[in-house]
Amino acid sequence: MKRKIIHIDDTLCNGCGQCIPNCPEGALQMIDGKARLISDLFCDGLGACIGECPVGAITIEEREAQSYDERRVMANVIAQGEGVIRAHLIHLKEHGEEEYLRQALAVLEERGMDVELPEAEPEVQAGCPGAQVREFHVESASAESAESYGPEAAPSRLSQWPVQLHLVPPSAPYFKDADVLLAADCVAYAHGDFHRQFLQGRRLAIACPKLDSNQDIYLDKLKALIDFAGIRSLTVLTMEVPCCRGLLQLARRAAAESEVKIPIQWLEIGVRGDVLQEEAVG
């Protein structure tokens, strides 16, 4: 369909990132040092980000684009916490988008979430630099030394940032057709060859099923990775301690509630780093 949607002039964008926290739908991300529209589905075309660009790189254009999808936007917004939810609801209300606001509130009601909609516009805080989306090129090393902290050390196979599941943006383009590794926090410390054996060639998300709070957000993130991001497979690594299997249960539940079906592999790691179990669970 042809509709109004934002356009970012790549030659003008200086990568300041001021537009990012002012997009209540999460349609913008910093990629390769430039602000990018990561999906037509997330952009309502209202242009809340335009006034925040100091160099005038963002404009509204009319072109062929996918329809804005409020329910998918809400899945992304909910995964980022109550502050972002409130900012999004206020954005819809102030622009008179009554139908989108109704859909957004309906999604919250379906999930049993009671979010108060304040009359005053909240102060929008700049995003945490540690949550800025980054993608790395991973080089293969011909020589690896476990005794060196310098250039000759075993190379990292981490290819993106952030990695903590609360911060991972399912809308990041590097998740498209990716093999994803969901690892309990302790696994990388227990398994001495974690990077080479498990992380190489995969995108990473880490979580602790015992100590992390708001794990309902984890479920939403995993479902968004499967249904929206279009990941190819999911490998789940947990420790042998019983509480760690909560991460496996989250993955299984996300797979069961997702429309898209992908293969899921589970491995259980012992506290001494050995692989105790390996099983296809989806």
Beta strands, then each sheet from edge to edge (+ up, - down):
strand 1: 2-8
strand 2: 28-31
strand 3: 34-37
strand 4: 58-64
strand 5: 134-135
strand 6: 160-161
strand 7: 179-184
strand 8: 203-207
strand 9: 233-239
strand 10: 264-269
strand 11: 275-280
sheet 1: 1+ 4-
sheet 2: 2+ 3-
sheet 3: 5+ 6-
sheet 4: 8+ 7+ 9+ 10+ 11-
end
